[in-house]
Amino acid sequence: MLENALSSGILSMGVDVLFIGPLPTPGVAYATRSLRADAGIVITASHNPYDDNGIKFFGADGFKLPDPIEAQIESLVFSGNIESVRPSATEIGKAVRIDDALGRYIEYAKASFPKGLTLDGMRIVVDCANGASYKATPSVLRELGAEIFVFGNTPDGTNINKECGSMHPQNLCAKVREYRADLGIAHDGDADRVILSDETGILLDGDDIMAIAALDMLAQGTLAEKTLVSTVMSNAGLGAAIQAAGGKTIYTAVGDKNVIDEMLKCGYNFGGEESGHLIFRDYSTTGDGLVAALQILRIMKARGENLSKLKRCWTRFPKQVSNIKVREKKPFEQLDGVLDLVKQAEAEVQPTGGRVLLRYSGTEPQCRLLIEGKDMAVLAKWSEKISEAIKRQIGA
């Protein structure tokens, strides 16, 4: 229904439509460039239930639209000015289905894996989240020689992310143990994320993947400017590991778009989020769960090491996370004593590499407090003090 409505609107504006789905979000970004289209649009619930369906836009270059362009589109729609440029009769657009879009994306993804390597002898569990990767990821892994066990590959339009995929990783870990697999791969619904399970059924998140890949790239001399780009939600131990290996980490606000913007601004080629958005700029213009998984598989095969050994390349700092329900999002500087408590907490945890992050949720009536450091008792103490100060003044 959404595809029909969206395409009808585009056609009515005199623009041609190329149907290429179902396809993972990174596949649409790639196809937009490959087909030399003016833009790409993905209809997806991403990592959410199907009733949260929305749209993602890509420009002709395969990157997400800049904020000023999005604002201009909103202005055209909500102001009603879009009606003044609407064509009629023979000037309306035409729709065509591109039959080989999936094949193009499969070959593109395979090209990110060295030609001299195969996945022969590897047993891999794959959870496609009943989403857009239900054909692409299994096809690529099979063609590279892996024995695979696929789940979450029967989408019906309403079961996306439902008790499966990267949002429910316990299923992946259990299947890895059951099938005695070498690893497990789980995507979210539109497959721009990936999380992994090692051969023992222990979960690896985006920070683990970034640590393994960035340290390997540093060793190979392929990490641009010796710099990893991540968000403020990444564990402080990640930055410490990169620094110890001779690199550095730059942190952005939460959101893969912020990561990509920083990478483009300074020419960096690898970044991501704890949630599993990984951007390998040498191959992709956006987060690509399949390409990210292939990079870890490349490292495993090249080194002859299993995932449980590779993940020991860094040490995660203990952290205390508090989500505080609030009745209003009052600026923190207007809350009595809260920022003073934050400064006191920072003074205690920062000397050993820790940090304090206090922010409001962008989508929920919540305040999020994250404290990291090497002493869990210290983290608990300051988390309680800061949380109580916030609850007293604006708690729901």
C-alpha positions in Angstrom: 0.0 0.0 0.0 2.8 2.4 0.9 4.7 1.6 -2.2 1.7 2.2 -4.4 0.9 5.5 -2.7 4.5 6.8 -2.8 5.1 5.8 -6.4 1.8 7.3 -7.5 2.8 10.6 -5.9 6.2 10.6 -7.6 4.7 9.7 -11.0 2.2 12.5 -10.6 5.1 15.0 -10.3 6.5 13.9 -13.7 9.2 11.7 -12.3 9.9 8.1 -13.5 9.9 5.3 -10.9 12.2 2.2 -10.9 10.9 -0.6 -8.7 13.8 -2.6 -7.3 12.6 -4.2 -4.0 12.4 -5.9 -1.7 16.1 -5.0 -1.1 18.2 -4.0 1.9 18.7 -0.3 2.5 22.4 -0.4 1.5 21.3 -2.2 -1.7 19.0 0.7 -2.5 21.8 3.2 -1.9 24.1 1.1 -4.2 21.4 0.8 -6.9 20.7 4.5 -6.8 24.3 5.1 -7.9 24.5 2.0 -10.2 21.3 3.0 -12.1 22.3 6.6 -12.2 19.0 7.6 -10.6 18.3 11.0 -9.2 17.3 9.6 -5.8 16.6 6.5 -3.9 13.8 5.8 -1.5 13.4 2.9 1.0 10.1 2.0 2.7 11.0 0.3 5.9 10.3 -0.1 9.6 14.1 -0.4 10.0 14.6 -2.1 13.4 11.0 -1.5 14.5 7.7 -3.4 14.2 5.9 -3.1 10.8 3.5 -0.5 12.0 6.4 1.9 12.4 7.0 1.9 8.7 8.7 5.1 7.4 10.8 6.2 4.5 14.6 6.8 4.0 15.9 9.0 1.2 19.2 8.8 -0.7 20.6 11.4 -3.1 22.0 10.5 -6.5 25.4 9.9 -4.8 24.0 7.2 -2.5 24.3 9.2 0.7 21.4 10.2 2.9 19.9 13.6 2.1 21.5 16.6 3.8 19.3 18.3 6.4 18.7 21.5 4.3 17.3 19.4 1.4 15.0 17.5 3.8 13.8 20.8 5.2 13.2 22.1 1.7 11.1 19.1 0.8 9.0 19.5 4.0 8.5 23.2 3.2 7.2 22.4 -0.3 4.8 19.8 1.0 3.4 21.6 4.1 3.3 25.1 2.4 1.3 23.7 -0.5 3.7 25.2 -3.0 4.3 21.7 -4.5 1.0 22.0 -6.3 2.3 24.8 -8.5 4.9 22.5 -10.1 2.6 19.5 -10.6 2.5 18.3 -14.3 -0.4 16.8 -16.1 -1.3 14.6 -19.2 1.8 13.4 -21.1 4.2 15.0 -18.6 3.5 12.5 -15.8 6.1 9.9 -15.0 6.4 6.2 -16.0 7.1 3.2 -13.8 9.4 0.3 -14.6 10.5 -2.7 -12.6 14.2 -3.5 -12.6 14.5 -7.3 -12.4 18.2 -7.7 -11.7 18.6 -5.2 -8.8 19.0 -8.0 -6.2 21.7 -9.7 -8.4 23.5 -6.4 -8.8 23.6 -5.9 -5.0 24.8 -9.5 -4.4 27.7 -9.0 -6.8 28.5 -5.7 -5.2 28.5 -7.2 -1.7 30.7 -10.1 -2.8 33.2 -7.7 -4.3 34.0 -6.4 -0.8 35.4 -9.9 0.1 38.8 -10.8 -1.3 38.7 -12.9 -4.4 41.5 -15.2 -3.1 39.4 -16.2 -0.1 36.3 -18.4 0.3 34.1 -19.4 3.2 34.5 -23.1 2.5 34.2 -25.2 5.7 32.4 -22.5 7.7 29.1 -23.1 9.4 27.1 -19.9 9.8 23.7 -19.2 11.3 21.8 -16.2 9.7 18.8 -14.4 11.1 17.3 -12.1 8.5 14.7 -10.5 10.8 11.9 -11.4 8.4 13.1 -8.3 6.5 14.8 -7.1 3.4 17.9 -9.3 3.6 16.0 -12.6 3.4 17.4 -13.4 0.0 20.6 -11.3 -0.3 22.6 -12.4 2.8 22.0 -16.1 2.4 22.8 -16.0 -1.3 26.1 -14.2 -0.8 27.2 -16.5 2.0 26.3 -19.6 0.0 28.0 -18.4 -3.2 31.2 -17.8 -1.1 31.1 -21.4 0.0 29.6 -21.3 3.5 27.2 -23.9 5.0 24.3 -21.8 6.3 21.3 -22.2 8.6 18.8 -19.4 7.8 16.0 -18.1 10.1 13.8 -15.0 9.9 13.6 -15.4 6.1 9.9 -15.7 5.6 8.6 -12.1 5.6 4.9 -11.6 5.3 4.7 -7.8 5.6 3.8 -7.8 9.3 6.4 -10.1 11.0 9.5 -7.9 10.4 11.7 -7.8 13.5 9.1 -9.8 15.4 10.9 -12.0 18.0 13.9 -12.3 15.5 16.8 -10.4 14.1 19.3 -8.1 15.8 16.6 -6.8 18.2 16.1 -10.3 19.6 19.7 -11.7 19.5 19.0 -14.5 22.1 17.6 -16.6 19.3 20.7 -16.2 17.2 23.0 -17.2 20.1 20.9 -20.3 20.9 20.9 -21.4 17.2 24.7 -21.0 17.0 25.1 -23.4 20.0 22.5 -25.8 18.6 24.1 -26.1 15.2 27.7 -25.8 16.5 28.3 -23.0 14.0 31.4 -20.9 13.6 29.4 -17.7 14.1 26.0 -16.2 13.8 24.9 -13.1 11.8 21.7 -11.1 12.7 20.4 -8.1 10.7 17.6 -5.7 11.5 14.7 -5.4 9.2 16.3 -3.3 6.5 19.8 -4.9 7.0 21.8 -1.7 7.5 22.8 -3.2 10.9 24.5 -6.4 12.0 25.4 -8.0 15.2 27.2 -11.3 15.6 27.5 -14.3 17.8 30.8 -16.1 18.4 31.0 -19.9 18.2 30.2 -20.2 22.0 26.9 -18.3 21.6 28.2 -15.0 23.1 27.0 -11.8 21.5 29.2 -9.2 19.8 27.7 -5.7 19.2 28.8 -2.8 17.0 31.6 -1.8 19.4 33.1 -5.3 19.2 32.9 -5.3 15.5 34.5 -1.8 15.3 37.3 -2.9 17.6 38.1 -6.0 15.5 37.9 -4.3 12.1 39.6 -1.0 13.1 42.5 -2.7 14.8 43.0 -4.9 11.8 42.8 -1.9 9.5 45.4 -0.1 11.6 47.7 -3.1 11.4 47.2 -3.3 7.6 47.7 0.5 7.2 44.2 0.9 5.6 42.4 2.9 8.3 42.3 6.5 6.8 44.1 9.0 9.1 44.4 6.2 11.6 41.0 7.3 12.8 37.8 5.5 13.8 34.5 7.5 13.9 31.9 6.4 16.4 29.1 8.0 18.5 29.1 9.1 22.1 27.3 5.8 23.0 30.3 3.6 22.2 32.1 2.2 25.2 35.1 4.1 26.4 37.2 1.0 26.2 36.9 1.1 22.4 38.7 4.4 22.2 41.3 3.2 24.7 42.1 0.2 22.5 42.4 2.2 19.3 44.6 4.7 21.1 46.9 2.0 22.4 47.3 0.7 18.9 48.4 4.1 17.6 45.1 5.4 16.3 42.4 7.7 17.5 38.6 7.8 17.8 36.4 10.7 17.0 32.9 10.8 18.6 29.7 12.2 17.1 26.1 12.6 18.2 24.0 9.5 18.0 22.8 8.5 14.6 24.6 6.8 11.6 24.0 10.0 9.5 26.1 12.0 12.0 28.9 9.3 11.7 28.8 9.5 7.9 28.8 13.3 7.8 32.0 13.3 10.0 33.6 10.7 7.8 32.9 12.7 4.6 34.0 16.0 6.1 37.5 14.7 7.1 38.0 11.8 4.6 37.7 8.9 7.2 36.8 5.5 5.8 35.5 3.5 8.8 32.9 4.3 11.4 29.8 3.0 13.1 27.5 2.7 16.1 27.2 0.4 19.1 23.8 -0.7 17.6 25.5 -2.3 14.6 25.5 0.4 12.0 28.9 -0.1 10.4 30.0 2.1 7.5 33.0 0.9 5.4 33.4 3.8 3.1 35.8 1.9 0.8 32.7 -0.1 -0.2 29.5 1.7 0.8 27.9 5.1 1.3 25.7 3.9 4.2 25.6 1.3 6.9 25.7 -2.2 5.4 25.1 -5.2 7.6 26.2 -7.7 5.0 29.4 -5.9 4.0 30.3 -5.5 7.7 29.8 -9.2 8.3 32.0 -10.0 5.3 34.8 -7.9 6.7 34.8 -9.8 10.0 34.6 -13.1 8.0 37.6 -11.9 6.0 39.6 -11.3 9.2 38.7 -14.7 10.6 39.7 -16.5 7.4 42.9 -14.5 6.9 44.1 -15.1 10.5 42.7 -18.5 11.0 41.2 -17.4 14.3 37.7 -17.9 15.7 35.5 -15.0 16.7 35.8 -15.6 20.5 39.6 -15.0 20.1 39.3 -12.0 17.9 36.9 -10.2 20.2 39.5 -10.3 23.0 41.4 -7.5 21.2 39.9 -4.9 23.5 38.5 -4.6 27.1 35.1 -3.1 27.6 34.9 -0.6 30.5 32.1 -1.2 33.0 29.2 1.1 32.6 26.0 2.2 34.4 23.1 3.2 32.3 19.9 4.8 33.7 16.8 5.8 31.8 14.8 8.3 33.8 11.2 9.1 32.8 10.6 12.8 32.8 7.5 15.0 32.5 9.4 17.8 30.6 12.8 18.2 28.9 14.0 21.2 30.8 17.6 22.3 29.9 20.0 20.6 32.3 21.6 23.9 33.2 18.2 25.0 34.6 18.1 22.0 36.9 19.4 22.8 40.4 22.7 21.1 41.0 22.6 18.5 38.3 25.4 19.8 36.2 27.5 20.2 39.3 27.0 16.6 40.1 28.0 15.6 36.6 31.2 17.6 36.9 32.0 15.9 40.2 31.4 12.5 38.6 33.6 13.3 35.6 36.4 14.4 37.9 36.4 11.0 39.6 36.0 8.8 36.5 37.9 10.7 33.7 41.5 10.2 35.1 41.1 6.4 34.5 39.6 6.9 31.0 35.9 7.0 32.1 33.2 9.5 31.1 29.7 10.8 31.9 27.0 11.3 29.2 23.7 12.9 30.1 21.1 13.6 27.3 17.4 13.5 26.6 16.0 10.9 24.3 15.1 12.3 20.9 11.9 10.1 20.7 10.8 9.4 24.3 10.0 11.3 27.4 13.2 10.1 29.0 16.6 11.3 30.2 19.5 9.0 29.5 22.5 8.9 31.9 25.5 6.8 31.0 28.6 6.6 33.3 31.7 4.5 32.4 34.8 3.8 34.3 36.9 1.1 35.9 35.2 1.0 39.4 31.6 -0.2 39.3 31.0 1.1 42.9 31.9 4.6 41.8 29.6 4.4 38.8 26.7 3.2 40.9 27.2 6.0 43.4 27.2 8.8 40.9 24.4 7.3 38.8 22.2 7.2 41.9 23.0 10.8 42.9 22.5 12.3 39.4 19.3 10.3 38.8 17.8 11.3 42.1 18.5 15.0 41.5 16.7 14.8 38.1 13.8 12.8 39.4 13.2 15.3 42.2 12.8 18.2 39.8 11.3 16.8 36.5 10.6 13.1 37.2 7.4 11.7 35.7 
